[in-house]
C-alpha cells in the first residue's frame, strides 16, 4: 500500500481528481528529479518554468478574461498540493501569482491597472511582491511607520520594509503605508502598487534565511517614491480591510502547501525506511521507526481533510477569521512535526544540505510565521470562541 493511498482525501470530483493525478505525474517526472539541485542552488531549470507557463499554472485562479483558468479554490488546492511536493522555489511564486497578488488586482484595482498586470501575471511573466513587514512592525501591522503623503495627482512614499519576499525580482509591489485621513492627521492605512522601476524605490540589502537559496528576501527603501493615485488598491484608508478580505484564501493555500510538503517528507521517509538497513534488517522493520511514520500518516490525513474542507467552504460562503485560523494553525504545526519525525528516520543523512528532507524541514518552518504566526492564529481562535459564547 502506498503513502498516497493511506492519506488520500476522498470525494474529490472526478474532473478535479483527474487534474490532480496529471499534476502528480508532472511533479514526479519533471520536478522531483531536480529537487536536490534546486534545493542547493535555488536555480530552477528553464524548461520547468516554461512548462509551468504553458500549463497555465501561474494563472489557475485568475479569471479567464485575463488569460487565466478561473479555477475554484478546491481545484486550485488539489493542483497546489501536488506542486508543493517539490521545492519551495517552484511553488512559492506560483502560489503568489494565484493568491494575494491576483486578488488585490482582480477585486480592488482600477480597470487600467488590472488590464495592465493581470494578463502578465496569468502568463507567468509578472511576479508580485507583498510589502508589509518592517523592522519594528511584524504581527503588529498597525505599528508600521512607512508613510505616504498626498501630492499633485498622486502620493509620495517614504519608509523602510524588510523580510520582503521577491523584492529583488518582482515586477510590481503591493506596499502598505500610513496615510492621513483628515485634517487632524489621524492615520489610516492604504495599499499602493509600486512598479519596479519607480524612482525612489530600491531593494538595498539581500537577507539570507535559514532555508538557504533562493535568497530573494530584501530590505527595501522608499525615498520620495512617487505613486499615481490610480495605483491605490482598495481605496484610500482601506488597506487593512483589503488585507483582511484576502486572509482566508492566503491561509488555505499556505495550509495546502504545508500538506503537500509534509506528504513529500512522508514519501521520502517511507522509502528510506524500506531501503536503509541496520542490524541486519530494513529500519522500517523496527517498531520505533514504524511509529514515527504511523503518527505522521495519521496527522497528515487529518490536516489534509481539514485543509480541503476549508477550500470547499471558500467556494460557497465567506470564511470567518477563526475558521481559517484553525486550519492554518493545525496544518502548519502538523507539517512541522511530520518534517521533524521524518528527518529523524533519516538520521545523520537527513542533516546533509543536499538531502531533500533537510530542505523541506527548513522550508516548512516559515509557514508557522508567514501569513500570521501560530500565536496570532491561536488568538483569533480564542476570540472566535469568546464571541460565540457571549
C-alpha positions, 0 to 999 in steps of 0.5 A: 500500500502506498503513502498516497493511498493511506492519506488520500482525501476522498470525494474529490470530483472526478474532473478535479481528481483527474487534474490532480493525478496529471499534476502528480505525474508532472511533479514526479517526472519533471520536478522531483528529479531536480529537487536536490539541485534546486534545493542547493542552488535555488536555480530552477531549470528553464524548461520547468518554468516554461512548462509551468507557463504553458500549463497555465499554472501561474494563472489557475485562479485568475479569471479567464478574461485575463488569460487565466483558468478561473479555477475554484479554490478546491481545484486550485488546492488539489493542483497546489498540493501536488506542486508543493511536493517539490521545492519551495522555489517552484511553488512559492511564486506560483502560489503568489501569482494565484493568491494575494497578488491576483486578488488585490488586482482582480477585486480592488484595482482600477480597470487600467491597472488590472488590464495592465498586470493581470494578463502578465501575471496569468502568463507567468511573466509578472511576479508580485511582491507583498510589502508589509513587514518592517523592522519594528512592525511584524504581527503588529501591522498597525505599528508600521511607520512607512508613510505616504503623503498626498501630492499633485495627482498622486502620493509620495512614499517614504519608509523602510520594509524588510523580510520582503519576499521577491523584492529583488525580482518582482515586477510590481509591489503591493506596499502598505503605508500610513496615510492621513485621513483628515485634517487632524492627521489621524492615520489610516492605512492604504495599499499602493502598487509600486512598479519596479522601476519607480524612482525612489524605490530600491531593494538595498540589502539581500537577507539570507534565511535559514532555508538557504537559496533562493535568497530573494528576501530584501530590505527595501527603501522608499525615498520620495517614491512617487505613486499615481493615485490610480495605483491605490488598491482598495481605496484610500484608508482601506488597506487593512480591510483589503488585507483582511478580505484576502486572509482566508484564501492566503491561509488555505493555500499556505495550509495546502502547501504545508500538506503537500510538503509534509506528504513529500517528507512522508514519501521520502521517509517511507522509502528510506525506511524500506531501503536503509538497513541496520542490524541486519534488517530494513529500519522500517522493520523496527517498531520505533521507526514504524511509529514515527511514520504511523503518527505522521500518516495519521496527522497528515490525513487529518490536516489534509481533510481539514485543509480541503474542507476549508477550500470547499467552504471558500467556494460557497460562503465567506470564511470567518477569521477563526475558521481559517485560523484553525486550519492554518494553525493545525496544518502548519504545526502538523507539517512541522512535526511530520518534517521533524519525525521524518528527518529523524528516520533519516538520521545523520543523512537527513542533516546533509544540505543536499538531502531533500528532507533537510530542505523541506524541514527548513522550508516548512518552518516559515509557514508557522510565521508567514501569513500570521504566526501560530500565536496570532492564529491561536488568538483569533481562535480564542476570540472566535470562541469568546464571541460565540459564547457571549 
